[in-house]
Amino acid sequence: MKSLRLKLLPWLVLLTALGVTWAIWNHERQTAHQQLRARFDFSLRDMGSRIEQRIAAYEQMLRGVQGMYGTASISERSMLTDYVASLQVGANFSGIQAIGIVEIVPADRKDAHVSTMRRLGFTRYDISPEGRRDIYAPIIQREPNIGLNRTPPGFDTWSDPVRREAMEESRDSGMVVMSGKLTLSVDAAQGSQPGFVMYIPIFARGQPHETVAQRRHAVIGWVSASFRVKDIMASLFGELPQGFAFTIYDGVNPSAKGVLYSSFNADEEGRHALTATEYLVVAGHTWTLSAKSLESFEANFGRNAAPLIAGGGAGLSLLLSLLVWQMASGRARALQLAESMTKDLREAVRNAESALEAERQAVRDLDLANQQVRIAKDAAVSAQRSLAVQAQSLARSNTDLEQFAYVASHDLREPLRMVAMYLAMVAKKLGPDIDADMKDFIGFAVDGAKRMDALILGLLDYSRFARSDGPLAPTAVGEVVADSLHNLQVLCREAGAVVSVAEDLPTIQGDRSELTRLFQNLFGNAIKYHSPDRPPTISVGWRDDDSEWCIWIKDNGIGIAPEHFEQIFGIFKRLVTREEYEGTGIGLAVCKKIVEHHHGRIWVESTLGEGSVFLLAFPKIESGQRTQV
């Protein structure tokens, strides 16, 4: 029985060691997959954000042209030429093929329109395609007038169903609207290349356009901007992450007919480890962004520790079981030698040499076992060093990504400064005789620039909190609440807000300036989103939840629907329009980042139309002391 246990012991050691190796390998494999998925999702969100921000910049540019024609006739060709030249489209708005002016021409004015254009120097001008229609909408000017853009004017955009749908929607809404997938008129002779056109209406000066009927009556034309999707993508991205491929479809149903752009190469087909789809609503139109990861994506961004753990663990398991077997077999040989010596003393001399040889063999076996143990230790040290190097590489990558987000957000403010500069040039050129409409148009443009600047500043603010690593110290929540209310005293007084704060609020481990910002954001939201039929009422309280202090801020505002409880803490997430309530959609995302920096949690409980309760849970500090308000 004892001999059987010695024989089974090496196998038991081998199975146990292999089981431990499998558990460590499986954990590492799952962790690597999660990190790869996080990297893939970040790349997809970053790509969608870049596209949306670029289209938003194009919208602002078109609004500037619309505002310029609010005080001038669309027949003044020099204004668009000078404006586009001052914009330096190629340098500041990469991806734009051309900016054009489309004029509405009823059928009874067609001949007069053609005569007018020919008197302007376009001696061969005519509206194409030919045919009798009730309404024509020809392109009368296209800038910059270079290269392929030198195509003669006169193309009737109203004759194309795709363009016409976008123009009608833009006219009825008064907003910038993007068309579906089409081939630009300047590319018609060179083969199909996916593109689209953005339109914004031009209304007759002095005509009201508050309702749909008024806008249909007052519209005299459109400002258009044409794009090739391939050119936009080329200007938008420097170099994509290796192994990351995506396709942009027109609409919400991916199909080969609706492909606008694809980064797939023929030699990249293969297994797609990760896939995801995101929907982008840009200029009143929906795009579907479908992304896939190739095998090279995992090779570049995935962790490679799992094969090392599997190989090293298997090798160590075999070495350990071999060592046990060597020790067990050596002991068995020693016992056999002792029994042989006791049986026959007369054979002691002959058996002495055998015993000596057996002892030497045991020493050699022990030396071999020790050498194998040293090899195993060296392999383990090497594995640990490799894991440490990979951890340092991941930390550097995270730091580089955060710095990239911070610098990119700064660079986004440059187009806003250019828009504000040219608005000032327009106001200065018009002089003191500027009329009320023009003032409104310039005001609308300046307001849009301010809103975009506020969004960028919010993004910068968010990135700073995301990189915050300041020390935490015992901080009295009551003092932080008092500081926040002091900063908002003018806002509270103007809104008629009534604020009540519970006594004996707890002390938590935190950063005072960040906590002041946290409560100031929550109080400001409670006042901003109060119900119009009653003054805001805010109360602050707390409770003891065993290992946490739970602090709540309750208001009687407009409330939040349950399906939006998680959505409101995302960056740029808004549940109401800017016309109803101003804001950037960053405040609650910053609040969540601050709470997580303090190792806490934040959530909301609310009834739509009655009010909301925001709850903050922070871990207790060792002393458990609380301070009076």
Helices and strands as residue ranges (DSSP letters): H 2-68, H 77-87, H 89-92, E 96-103, E 105-106, G 107-109, H 110-119, E 135-136, E 139-143, G 147-150, G 157-159, H 161-173, E 177-178, E 182-183, G 185-190, E 194-203, H 212-218, E 219-228, H 229-236, E 244-250, G 256-258, E 259-262, G 266-268, E 275-282, E 285-293, H 295-301, H 305-343, G 345-347, H 348-411, H 413-430, G 431-433, H 436-466, E 473-476, H 477-487, H 489-495, E 498-501, E 507-510, H 512-528, E 537-545, E 548-555, G 562-564, G 567-569, H 587-597, E 601-607, E 611-619
